[in-house]
Amino acid sequence: MQLTAHPTAGLKKSSQAADTLKEKKLRRACGDFEALILKQMISSMRDSIPQSGLLGGGYADKMYQSMRDDQLSREMAGGQGMGLGEVLYRQLSGKSRSTVTK
């Protein structure tokens, strides 16, 4: 009796399920990348505004702004976003639309 099993013996699924998992991971990575780009844009825009000095600022304020910008960028990318994540996904997956939807 042979005790060594094939490493993927318990993971045999249809290739379609594997493709779906890969597609989900790719779509999530593209969405995360779009969120990262959006956060950088939001941070750059915020840095371009002159500070009034009315509020204290400091480390806690900067940390709060960073966390708020991070959440805002994730929500923006999770919705319609800029479309960068979708374009990146189509390009990396090899799935391009042949027709333009209105």
TIMI-2910 file (N, C-alpha, C, CB; in pm, 1 decimal, decimal comma, always signed):
<rs>
+----------+----------+----------+----------+----------+----------+----------+----------+----------+----------+----------+----------+------+
!      n_x !      n_y !      n_z !     ca_x !     ca_y !     ca_z !      c_x !      c_y !      c_z !     cb_x !     cb_y !     cb_z ! resn !
+----------+----------+----------+----------+----------+----------+----------+----------+----------+----------+----------+----------+------+
!    +84,4 !   -118,2 !     +0,0 !     +0,0 !     +0,0 !     +0,0 !    +88,1 !   +123,4 !     +0,0 !    -95,5 !     +0,4 !   +121,3 !  Met !
!    +56,3 !   +217,0 !    -82,6 !   +134,0 !   +339,2 !    -94,1 !    +73,2 !   +445,7 !     -3,4 !   +139,3 !   +387,9 !   -241,1 !  Gln !
!   +153,5 !   +500,8 !    +88,5 !   +103,9 !   +597,7 !   +185,1 !   +119,5 !   +741,1 !   +138,9 !   +174,1 !   +579,7 !   +315,3 !  Leu !
!   +207,4 !   +764,4 !    +46,4 !   +224,8 !   +901,7 !     -0,8 !   +114,2 !   +936,3 !    -99,0 !   +363,7 !   +920,7 !    -66,5 !  Thr !
!    +53,2 !  +1045,4 !    -74,9 !    -56,3 !  +1089,4 !   -161,4 !     -9,5 !  +1204,1 !   -248,3 !   -179,4 !  +1131,5 !    -78,2 !  Ala !
!    -78,8 !  +1223,7 !   -353,6 !    -51,2 !  +1338,0 !   -440,9 !    -84,5 !  +1465,0 !   -363,8 !   -133,5 !  +1329,6 !   -574,6 !  His !
!     -2,6 !  +1570,2 !   -370,5 !    -26,7 !  +1690,7 !   -290,8 !   -161,8 !  +1756,0 !   -314,9 !    +79,9 !  +1790,1 !   -318,2 !  Pro !
!   -218,6 !  +1738,0 !   -430,8 !   -347,5 !  +1801,1 !   -459,2 !   -460,5 !  +1699,5 !   -463,5 !   -341,3 !  +1876,4 !   -590,9 !  Thr !
!   -442,0 !  +1584,9 !   -401,0 !   -543,3 !  +1479,4 !   -408,1 !   -677,6 !  +1525,7 !   -353,4 !   -496,5 !  +1356,6 !   -331,9 !  Ala !
!   -677,7 !  +1595,6 !   -241,4 !   -802,7 !  +1641,2 !   -183,6 !   -854,2 !  +1769,9 !   -245,3 !   -786,1 !  +1659,8 !    -37,5 !  Gly !
!   -778,9 !  +1829,9 !   -334,2 !   -815,6 !  +1958,9 !   -390,6 !   -863,1 !  +1949,7 !   -534,9 !   -699,4 !  +2052,3 !   -382,2 !  Leu !
!   -889,3 !  +1830,1 !   -581,1 !   -931,1 !  +1815,7 !   -720,5 !  -1069,0 !  +1874,6 !   -739,3 !   -929,8 !  +1668,3 !   -763,7 !  Lys !
!  -1074,9 !  +1981,9 !   -811,2 !  -1199,6 !  +2049,0 !   -845,5 !  -1199,4 !  +2069,8 !   -995,1 !  -1216,3 !  +2184,5 !   -768,9 !  Lys !
!  -1307,6 !  +2119,1 !  -1045,0 !  -1310,6 !  +2147,8 !  -1187,6 !  -1220,0 !  +2266,2 !  -1216,4 !  -1454,9 !  +2176,0 !  -1235,8 !  Ser !
!  -1171,8 !  +2270,6 !  -1337,4 !  -1084,5 !  +2382,1 !  -1374,5 !  -1160,3 !  +2513,7 !  -1369,9 !  -1025,4 !  +2360,2 !  -1514,1 !  Ser !
!  -1292,1 !  +2507,2 !  -1389,7 !  -1372,4 !  +2628,7 !  -1384,4 !  -1372,8 !  +2686,7 !  -1243,8 !  -1515,6 !  +2600,6 !  -1430,6 !  Gln !
!  -1380,5 !  +2602,8 !  -1141,9 !  -1377,5 !  +2650,7 !  -1003,7 !  -1241,7 !  +2712,5 !   -971,9 !  -1408,3 !  +2535,7 !   -905,4 !  Ala !
!  -1134,5 !  +2650,1 !  -1022,4 !  -1000,5 !  +2704,9 !   -999,8 !   -986,1 !  +2839,2 !  -1069,0 !   -892,3 !  +2607,5 !  -1049,9 !  Ala !
!  -1039,6 !  +2848,8 !  -1190,9 !  -1034,1 !  +2976,2 !  -1262,0 !  -1113,5 !  +3082,7 !  -1187,8 !  -1087,4 !  +2960,5 !  -1404,9 !  Asp !
!  -1226,9 !  +3044,5 !  -1132,9 !  -1309,2 !  +3139,2 !  -1059,2 !  -1234,4 !  +3190,3 !   -936,7 !  -1442,1 !  +3074,5 !  -1017,9 !  Thr !
!  -1164,3 !  +3102,1 !   -866,0 !  -1086,5 !  +3143,3 !   -749,6 !   -974,1 !  +3238,0 !   -790,9 !  -1029,1 !  +3020,6 !   -677,1 !  Leu !
!   -906,9 !  +3203,9 !   -900,5 !   -800,1 !  +3290,9 !   -951,2 !   -857,2 !  +3426,6 !   -992,3 !   -727,8 !  +3224,4 !  -1071,2 !  Lys !
!   -972,1 !  +3423,3 !  -1057,7 !  -1034,7 !  +3548,3 !  -1101,1 !  -1075,4 !  +3633,7 !   -981,3 !  -1157,1 !  +3519,1 !  -1188,9 !  Glu !
!  -1127,2 !  +3570,1 !   -876,3 !  -1164,0 !  +3645,0 !   -756,6 !  -1042,8 !  +3709,0 !   -692,4 !  -1233,9 !  +3554,7 !   -656,8 !  Lys !
!   -933,6 !  +3633,2 !   -685,0 !   -811,3 !  +3687,4 !   -625,7 !   -755,8 !  +3801,6 !   -710,2 !   -705,8 !  +3577,0 !   -610,2 !  Lys !
!   -759,5 !  +3784,5 !   -841,3 !   -711,0 !  +3889,9 !   -930,7 !   -797,9 !  +4013,3 !   -920,5 !   -707,1 !  +3840,6 !  -1075,3 !  Leu !
!   -929,4 !  +3994,0 !   -917,2 !  -1020,3 !  +4108,2 !   -906,7 !   -997,0 !  +4183,0 !   -775,1 !  -1167,4 !  +4061,5 !   -916,7 !  Arg !
!   -976,9 !  +4108,7 !   -667,0 !   -952,4 !  +4172,6 !   -537,6 !   -819,9 !  +4249,1 !   -538,6 !   -952,1 !  +4067,2 !   -425,1 !  Arg !
!   -717,3 !  +4189,6 !   -598,0 !   -587,4 !  +4256,9 !   -605,4 !   -597,6 !  +4384,9 !   -688,3 !   -481,1 !  +4162,6 !   -665,6 !  Ala !
!   -673,1 !  +4380,5 !   -797,1 !   -690,3 !  +4499,5 !   -880,6 !   -769,2 !  +4606,3 !   -805,3 !   -761,7 !  +4463,4 !  -1012,6 !  Cys !
!   -869,8 !  +4565,9 !   -729,1 !   -946,0 !  +4660,7 !   -647,9 !   -860,8 !  +4722,2 !   -538,3 !  -1066,8 !  +4592,4 !   -586,7 !  Gly !
!   -775,7 !  +4639,8 !   -476,0 !   -685,2 !  +4691,3 !   -372,5 !   -584,6 !  +4789,5 !   -431,5 !   -611,2 !  +4575,6 !   -303,5 !  Asp !
!   -538,3 !  +4760,4 !   -553,5 !   -444,5 !  +4851,5 !   -619,1 !   -512,1 !  +4985,2 !   -649,8 !   -389,7 !  +4788,4 !   -748,7 !  Phe !
!   -635,8 !  +4978,7 !   -696,6 !   -709,1 !  +5102,6 !   -723,6 !   -729,6 !  +5182,2 !   -594,8 !   -845,2 !  +5071,7 !   -789,2 !  Glu !
!   -759,8 !  +5112,7 !   -484,4 !   -776,7 !  +5179,6 !   -355,3 !   -646,9 !  +5246,5 !   -311,9 !   -823,1 !  +5079,5 !   -248,3 !  Ala !
!   -535,2 !  +5180,8 !   -336,9 !   -404,7 !  +5239,0 !   -302,3 !   -377,6 !  +5366,2 !   -382,4 !   -292,3 !  +5136,8 !   -326,9 !  Leu !
!   -407,3 !  +5362,4 !   -510,9 !   -388,3 !  +5480,8 !   -595,8 !   -480,6 !  +5593,3 !   -549,7 !   -414,9 !  +5446,5 !   -744,9 !  Ile !
!   -605,4 !  +5559,7 !   -518,2 !   -699,1 !  +5661,6 !   -470,9 !   -652,8 !  +5722,5 !   -339,0 !   -838,8 !  +5601,7 !   -454,5 !  Leu !
!   -599,0 !  +5640,7 !   -249,5 !   -550,9 !  +5693,5 !   -121,7 !   -435,3 !  +5790,9 !   -144,0 !   -506,6 !  +5578,4 !    -28,7 !  Lys !
!   -345,5 !  +5757,6 !   -234,5 !   -234,2 !  +5847,4 !   -264,8 !   -285,1 !  +5979,5 !   -322,3 !   -136,7 !  +5780,8 !   -363,2 !  Gln !
!   -387,6 !  +5971,9 !   -407,4 !   -444,8 !  +6093,7 !   -464,0 !   -509,8 !  +6178,7 !   -355,9 !   -546,9 !  +6059,4 !   -572,5 !  Met !
!   -586,8 !  +6115,2 !   -267,2 !   -654,5 !  +6188,3 !   -159,9 !   -552,1 !  +6252,5 !    -67,0 !   -747,6 !  +6094,4 !    -80,1 !  Ile !
!   -447,9 !  +6177,5 !    -32,7 !   -343,3 !  +6231,1 !    +55,2 !   -271,4 !  +6348,9 !     -8,8 !   -242,4 !  +6121,9 !    +90,4 !  Ser !
!   -243,0 !  +6337,9 !   -137,7 !   -175,8 !  +6447,6 !   -208,1 !   -264,6 !  +6571,5 !   -214,7 !   -136,3 !  +6404,0 !   -349,8 !  Ser !
!   -392,9 !  +6550,1 !   -238,0 !   -485,4 !  +6663,9 !   -242,1 !   -495,3 !  +6729,8 !   -104,5 !   -625,5 !  +6618,7 !   -289,8 !  Met !
!   -500,9 !  +6647,5 !     -0,2 !   -509,7 !  +6701,6 !   +135,3 !   -382,8 !  +6780,6 !   +172,0 !   -532,6 !  +6587,6 !   +236,5 !  Arg !
!   -266,8 !  +6730,3 !   +129,2 !   -141,1 !  +6799,7 !   +157,9 !   -128,8 !  +6931,8 !    +83,5 !    -24,1 !  +6711,2 !   +122,6 !  Asp !
!   -202,0 !  +6946,3 !    -27,1 !   -192,5 !  +7069,8 !   -105,1 !   -273,6 !  +7184,3 !    -43,6 !   -239,6 !  +7044,7 !   -247,4 !  Ser !
!   -361,7 !  +7152,0 !    +51,8 !   -443,6 !  +7254,5 !   +116,3 !   -364,5 !  +7314,9 !   +232,5 !   -579,6 !  +7194,9 !   +166,0 !  Ile !
!   -352,6 !  +7446,3 !   +238,0 !   -278,8 !  +7507,0 !   +349,6 !   -351,2 !  +7485,2 !   +483,2 !   -259,0 !  +7657,7 !   +324,5 !  Pro !
!   -274,8 !  +7456,6 !   +585,9 !   -330,9 !  +7436,4 !   +719,4 !   -360,1 !  +7571,0 !   +783,9 !   -234,6 !  +7353,8 !   +807,7 !  Gln !
!   -475,4 !  +7581,5 !   +848,3 !   -515,9 !  +7708,6 !   +907,3 !   -452,3 !  +7730,9 !  +1043,8 !   -666,8 !  +7714,7 !   +919,4 !  Ser !
!   -415,5 !  +7623,3 !  +1111,6 !   -359,7 !  +7637,8 !  +1245,1 !   -466,0 !  +7649,8 !  +1351,7 !   -270,2 !  +7756,9 !  +1250,4 !  Gly !
!   -592,2 !  +7648,5 !  +1312,9 !   -701,7 !  +7659,3 !  +1407,8 !   -708,4 !  +7535,7 !  +1497,1 !   -834,1 !  +7678,9 !  +1334,2 !  Leu !
!   -692,4 !  +7418,9 !  +1435,8 !   -691,5 !  +7295,2 !  +1512,5 !   -547,3 !  +7254,6 !  +1538,4 !   -768,4 !  +7182,5 !  +1438,2 !  Leu !
!   -528,5 !  +7176,8 !  +1643,3 !   -394,3 !  +7141,7 !  +1687,7 !   -310,4 !  +7063,6 !  +1588,8 !   -403,8 !  +7064,9 !  +1810,2 !  Gly !
!   -369,7 !  +6974,6 !  +1514,8 !   -291,7 !  +6889,7 !  +1425,1 !   -224,9 !  +6780,8 !  +1506,5 !   -186,3 !  +6972,2 !  +1346,6 !  Gly !
!    -98,2 !  +6763,1 !  +1492,8 !    -24,9 !  +6665,4 !  +1571,3 !    -35,3 !  +6524,4 !  +1514,7 !    -74,2 !  +6666,7 !  +1712,5 !  Gly !
!    +26,3 !  +6432,6 !  +1588,2 !    +35,3 !  +6293,6 !  +1543,7 !   -101,4 !  +6225,8 !  +1537,4 !   +126,7 !  +6215,4 !  +1636,0 !  Tyr !
!   -183,9 !  +6245,0 !  +1639,7 !   -314,8 !  +6179,7 !  +1644,3 !   -402,6 !  +6225,5 !  +1527,8 !   -384,7 !  +6209,1 !  +1778,3 !  Ala !
!   -397,8 !  +6352,6 !  +1496,7 !   -477,4 !  +6404,2 !  +1385,6 !   -430,4 !  +6345,4 !  +1253,2 !   -470,0 !  +6557,1 !  +1381,1 !  Asp !
!   -299,3 !  +6336,6 !  +1234,1 !   -245,5 !  +6278,9 !  +1110,8 !   -281,7 !  +6130,9 !  +1098,9 !    -93,0 !  +6296,3 !  +1105,9 !  Lys !
!   -277,6 !  +6059,4 !  +1211,7 !   -312,6 !  +5918,1 !  +1210,6 !   -460,9 !  +5899,7 !  +1176,8 !   -279,9 !  +5853,7 !  +1346,6 !  Met !
!   -545,0 !  +5981,5 !  +1235,3 !   -688,3 !  +5975,3 !  +1207,9 !   -716,1 !  +6006,0 !  +1060,6 !   -764,8 !  +6073,7 !  +1298,7 !  Tyr !
!   -652,0 !  +6109,5 !  +1007,7 !   -671,9 !  +6145,3 !   +866,7 !   -627,7 !  +6032,1 !   +775,2 !   -595,0 !  +6273,6 !   +832,1 !  Gln !
!   -517,8 !  +5967,3 !   +809,8 !   -467,2 !  +5856,7 !   +728,4 !   -565,0 !  +5739,4 !   +727,9 !   -330,3 !  +5810,8 !   +780,0 !  Ser !
!   -619,2 !  +5706,3 !   +845,4 !   -715,5 !  +5596,7 !   +853,8 !   -844,8 !  +5632,3 !   +780,8 !   -745,1 !  +5562,6 !  +1000,6 !  Met !
!   -887,0 !  +5757,0 !   +791,9 !  -1008,3 !  +5801,0 !   +722,7 !   -988,6 !  +5800,0 !   +571,3 !  -1048,8 !  +5941,5 !   +769,5 !  Arg !
!   -873,2 !  +5845,6 !   +526,3 !   -843,4 !  +5842,3 !   +382,9 !   -838,4 !  +5698,6 !   +331,1 !   -710,2 !  +5913,2 !   +354,3 !  Asp !
!   -783,2 !  +5608,9 !   +411,4 !   -775,3 !  +5467,9 !   +372,9 !   -915,3 !  +5409,6 !   +355,9 !   -696,1 !  +5387,2 !   +477,9 !  Asp !
!  -1002,2 !  +5435,8 !   +451,7 !  -1138,9 !  +5384,0 !   +443,6 !  -1215,3 !  +5445,3 !   +327,0 !  -1213,3 !  +5410,7 !   +574,0 !  Gln !
!  -1199,5 !  +5575,0 !   +306,9 !  -1265,7 !  +5642,9 !   +196,2 !  -1220,3 !  +5586,0 !    +62,1 !  -1238,0 !  +5793,2 !   +201,9 !  Leu !
!  -1091,5 !  +5562,6 !    +48,0 !  -1040,2 !  +5509,5 !    -78,2 !  -1090,2 !  +5367,3 !   -102,2 !   -887,0 !  +5512,2 !    -79,0 !  Ser !
!  -1101,7 !  +5286,9 !     +2,7 !  -1154,2 !  +5150,3 !    -13,7 !  -1301,0 !  +5153,0 !    -55,6 !  -1138,4 !  +5070,1 !   +117,4 !  Arg !
!  -1377,7 !  +5243,2 !     +2,7 !  -1518,9 !  +5253,7 !    -34,3 !  -1533,8 !  +5303,4 !   -177,3 !  -1593,0 !  +5347,2 !    +62,0 !  Glu !
!  -1450,5 !  +5398,0 !   -216,1 !  -1456,2 !  +5448,4 !   -353,1 !  -1419,6 !  +5339,0 !   -453,4 !  -1362,4 !  +5568,6 !   -369,5 !  Met !
!  -1314,5 !  +5263,4 !   -423,8 !  -1272,0 !  +5156,2 !   -514,3 !  -1373,3 !  +5042,2 !   -515,4 !  -1133,6 !  +5103,3 !   -473,7 !  Ala !
!  -1440,8 !  +5018,8 !   -402,1 !  -1541,4 !  +4913,4 !   -395,3 !  -1665,5 !  +4945,4 !   -475,1 !  -1579,2 !  +4887,8 !   -253,4 !  Gly !
!  -1694,2 !  +5072,7 !   -490,7 !  -1807,8 !  +5114,3 !   -572,1 !  -1765,7 !  +5120,0 !   -717,2 !  -1862,5 !  +5251,0 !   -526,0 !  Gly !
!  -1805,8 !  +5224,6 !   -784,1 !  -1768,9 !  +5240,8 !   -924,1 !  -1621,1 !  +5278,7 !   -938,3 !  -1857,4 !  +5347,1 !   -990,1 !  Gln !
!  -1571,9 !  +5358,7 !   -843,0 !  -1431,5 !  +5397,8 !   -848,5 !  -1398,6 !  +5477,0 !   -973,3 !  -1343,6 !  +5276,2 !   -841,4 !  Gly !
!  -1273,0 !  +5475,2 !  -1009,8 !  -1228,1 !  +5542,7 !  -1131,2 !  -1233,8 !  +5450,5 !  -1251,7 !  -1086,9 !  +5595,3 !  -1113,0 !  Met !
!  -1249,5 !  +5321,9 !  -1226,4 !  -1249,4 !  +5225,1 !  -1335,1 !  -1112,5 !  +5166,2 !  -1359,7 !  -1300,0 !  +5288,8 !  -1460,8 !  Gly !
!  -1012,5 !  +5213,0 !  -1285,8 !   -876,5 !  +5164,2 !  -1304,3 !   -866,2 !  +5016,1 !  -1269,2 !   -778,9 !  +5245,5 !  -1219,4 !  Leu !
!   -931,7 !  +4974,2 !  -1161,2 !   -927,5 !  +4834,2 !  -1120,3 !   -988,6 !  +4742,8 !  -1224,6 !   -999,1 !  +4816,1 !   -988,7 !  Gly !
!  -1098,6 !  +4786,0 !  -1283,5 !  -1165,6 !  +4705,2 !  -1386,7 !  -1079,8 !  +4694,4 !  -1512,1 !  -1302,7 !  +4765,7 !  -1422,1 !  Glu !
!  -1019,2 !  +4804,0 !  -1553,4 !   -933,2 !  +4801,8 !  -1671,9 !   -812,3 !  +4712,7 !  -1646,9 !   -887,8 !  +4944,8 !  -1709,5 !  Val !
!   -754,0 !  +4724,9 !  -1529,6 !   -638,2 !  +4643,0 !  -1494,0 !   -676,7 !  +4494,9 !  -1490,3 !   -580,7 !  +4686,9 !  -1357,5 !  Leu !
!   -794,2 !  +4464,7 !  -1433,5 !   -840,9 !  +4325,7 !  -1427,8 !   -859,3 !  +4268,0 !  -1568,2 !   -973,1 !  +4316,6 !  -1349,4 !  Tyr !
!   -925,4 !  +4343,8 !  -1654,9 !   -947,8 !  +4294,3 !  -1791,1 !   -817,2 !  +4270,6 !  -1863,9 !  -1033,3 !  +4392,0 !  -1869,9 !  Arg !
!   -721,6 !  +4360,3 !  -1842,2 !   -594,2 !  +4347,1 !  -1911,1 !   -515,1 !  +4227,2 !  -1859,6 !   -512,5 !  +4474,5 !  -1895,1 !  Gln !
!   -512,3 !  +4207,6 !  -1727,6 !   -435,3 !  +4098,0 !  -1670,4 !   -502,1 !  +3962,2 !  -1690,7 !   -413,8 !  +4122,2 !  -1523,3 !  Leu !
!   -633,9 !  +3960,1 !  -1696,3 !   -703,8 !  +3832,4 !  -1713,5 !   -716,9 !  +3792,7 !  -1860,0 !   -841,5 !  +3839,7 !  -1650,5 !  Ser !
!   -692,6 !  +3885,6 !  -1949,0 !   -706,4 !  +3855,9 !  -2092,0 !   -848,6 !  +3868,0 !  -2140,1 !   -655,8 !  +3717,8 !  -2121,7 !  Gly !
!   -934,8 !  +3921,1 !  -2056,9 !  -1075,5 !  +3936,8 !  -2094,0 !  -1100,4 !  +4082,1 !  -2128,9 !  -1170,3 !  +3890,3 !  -1979,4 !  Lys !
!  -1111,2 !  +4109,2 !  -2254,9 !  -1142,1 !  +4246,0 !  -2296,1 !  -1280,3 !  +4247,8 !  -2358,4 !  -1035,7 !  +4300,8 !  -2395,6 !  Ser !
!  -1349,0 !  +4354,4 !  -2336,5 !  -1483,3 !  +4366,1 !  -2393,6 !  -1473,6 !  +4397,7 !  -2541,3 !  -1565,3 !  +4474,5 !  -2320,8 !  Arg !
!  -1547,6 !  +4323,6 !  -2618,5 !  -1547,9 !  +4351,0 !  -2762,0 !  -1652,4 !  +4454,6 !  -2798,0 !  -1572,4 !  +4223,2 !  -2840,5 !  Ser !
!  -1752,8 !  +4470,4 !  -2708,4 !  -1854,9 !  +4569,9 !  -2732,7 !  -1853,5 !  +4669,2 !  -2617,7 !  -1994,4 !  +4504,5 !  -2748,7 !  Thr !
!  -1886,6 !  +4790,1 !  -2648,1 !  -1892,0 !  +4895,1 !  -2548,5 !  -2034,7 !  +4906,5 !  -2498,4 !  -1841,8 !  +5029,8 !  -2606,0 !  Val !
!  -2050,9 !  +4901,7 !  -2365,6 !  -2185,2 !  +4915,5 !  -2309,5 !  -2209,8 !  +5060,6 !  -2275,6 !  -2203,5 !  +4826,4 !  -2184,5 !  Thr !
!  -2333,5 !  +5101,2 !  -2292,0 !  -2368,5 !  +5241,0 !  -2263,5 !  -2434,4 !  +5249,7 !  -2130,9 !  -2459,2 !  +5299,6 !  -2371,0 !  Lys !
+----------+----------+----------+----------+----------+----------+----------+----------+----------+----------+----------+----------+------+
</rs>
